[in-house]
């Protein structure tokens, strides 16, 4: 079994509500499966349950090479969306295209706004990208903010939102009530687990690091050279 911890912690054993537990998908290694619940639940609950991304719509995920990004690319592609992502290197761009992205925009040399408009944007940057995310939304577009790597306070142009009939959402998993987490987990099992078992969506793990070497795993994340998840093993 694997579980949604939504914040988690480092331990060999944990006790969690049964509604947050998922079976290991058929054909997926247990260690690889351990990296699935939080990223899959984050992507599914925000991009599909909240923002309602539909087949034929255009989707942008920031940080395409991250654990969230690599999963969002695959699920959105598998469900028929046109998928774009932002990346910081040509190597990450190549990996993201191989996962199903139609375009990978290098944020160091290019402006993602020019590749829009987008129906749904999944953003981990927060304030830094807020004005440009609003510029990039199309009519009826939905921006979902799940991180604040670029700051917590930004200026929101309500006039642009009104003219586009667009919306901004900010969500997280950690603070949700148990019944909401259970609902997300159940929906993930119904809609995403079959994609994993068929091979249409796969786990993306950069490397597994022994828990005793956890500081190195944190350094790898901070250096941002990874693609996919960095897992701790016990």
N, C-alpha and C positions, 0 to 999 in steps of 0.2 A: 504494500500500500504506500501511497505518497499523500502528502497533506498540504493544505493551504495554511500557512502560519501567519501571513500578513504582518510582517515585522520580525517574527522569528527570534532566533537566538542560537547560540552554539551549545548543543547538547547531544549526547548519544541516544537519549530517550526523552520523549515528550508526551504529555497527555493533552489531547485536544478534543473538541466536540466531534462526534461522529459525522455531522453534516459537512465537515471540512476535510473529509478523507476521500481519496480517490483510489481506484485500483490501478496498479501499474499497467499501462497499455500493452497489449499483446505485441511482442517483437521489440520492446524497448527495454534496455538494460536498467536494472534497479537504480544504479548511481545516476544514469542519465535522467531517469524518470523523476528523481528527487529535485531536479532543476526545473520541472515543468509547472507545478501548480500555481506558484505565485505569478510567473510571467504570463501563463495562459489565462488565468483568471483576470489579471490586469487588462490584458488586451481584449478579451471577450466582453468583459463587463463594460468597458469604456467605449470601445469602437463599435460594438454591435448592439449590446443591450441598451446603452445610453444614447450613443450618437446615431445608431441605426444605419450604419454603412450598408449599402445595398449593391447588388451586382450592377456593373456598368457605371458606378460612381467613381470619382477620383479621390484617392486617399493619399495623404502625406504623413509619414512618421519621421520625427526628428530622432537622430541617433540611430540610424539604420543598422549599425554594427553591434549595438548593445543586445543584451538578452531580450529586452522588450522589443527592440526594433526587428531583430531577426525573426521573432515569432509573429509580430504584427504583419510583416511583409508576407510571410507564408500563408497565414490564415486569410488575409484580405485577398491575396492572389487566388487561393483555392476557392474562394466564394465569388470570384468573378469581377472584382474591382480592378481598376487601373491603379497601380501602386507606384508611388515615388517616395524617396527617402533622402535625408541629408546624411552626409558622411564627411570624414576629415582627411581621407587619403584615397588615391586611385585603387589601392589594394582592397580597401573596404568597399569601394564602389563595385569592384568586380565580384566580390563575394556576395553582395546584396543582390546584384542582377542575377547571379546564379540561383539565388533563393526565390526569385520571382518578381523582383522589382522591375518595373518598366523603365524607370530612370533613377539614377543615383546622383544627387546634386552635391558637389563638393562645396561646403559652406565657406571654405577658405578662399575660393576663387570664383564662385558663382552665387547668384541670389535666387533662393528658392521661390520667391514671389513671382519671378518672371516665368516660372514653369507652371504656374497655376492657370485658372482658379481651381480650388479644391473643394470638394463637398465635405470632407472630414479631415481634420488635422489632429494628430495625437502629439502633444508637446510636453517635453520634460524640462524645458528651459525657463518657463515662467516669464518674468517681467522683461527680460532682454529681448525676447522674440514677440512679445504681445502686439506691438503696433504692426509689425510686418505680417504676423499671422492673420490679423484682421484684414490687412490689405489683400492677402492671398486667398481669402475665402471667396467662394462664389455665392450666387443667390441661394439663400436657404442653407448656407454652410454652417457646420458645427465644429467649433474648436473645443477640444478637451485637454485641459491642463492637468498633468499628473505629477509634475515635479517643479522645483524652483532652483535649478542649478544656476540660472541666470538672474536670480533675485526674486523677491516676494512682492514688490510694489512697482506697478507700472501704470502708464496712462492709457485709459480705454476710450477710444473714440466712439461714443454712442451713436453719433450721426451716421457713421459708416455701418454700424450694426443695423440700425433702422433701415437704411437704404437697401441693404442686402437681405433684410429679414433673417439675419444670422444670429447665432447664439454662442455663448461661452459657458462652458461647464468646468468646474474644478472638483476633482474627486480623489479619493484614496481608499484603499482596502482596510487599513488598520483600524479605523474608527467605526467601521460599520457594525451594526448589531449582528448577533449570531445568525438570526433567521435570514438576513440579507446575504451573508457569506454563504450560507447553505444553499440559498437559491442560485447564487452564481456558480457554485461548485456543481450543482445538479445540471445547470444549463451547459456548462463546459463538458460534463460527461456525455450529455446528449448530442451536442453539436460538434465538439472539437476532438474528443477521444476517437471517434471513427476516422477522422482525417489522419490522426497519428497512427492508427492501426493499419490503415490502407497505404501509408507511406506518402500521402499527399502533403503532409506536414511532418517535419522531423525535428528532433532535438538538435540544437547547435551548441556544442560545448567547446570552448577554447582550450581549456585544460582543467584537470582535477588536481587539487593541492591538498596534501595531508593537513588535518586540522592543527597539528602541532606547528605548522608553518603558516598559520592564518595571517600574520603580518605581511608575508610576501604576497598573499592573495589580494590583500587590500592595496598594496603598492601597484600590483598589476592593473587593478581597476582604476586607480588614480592616474596611471600612465596612459590609459585609454588606447592601448594598442591591440586589445583583444577584439575578437568577433564572437558574439554569443556569450554564453554563461561561463563563469569561473566557479567551479564547485569545490567544496571542502569535503574531504572523505575522512571517515573514522575507522 
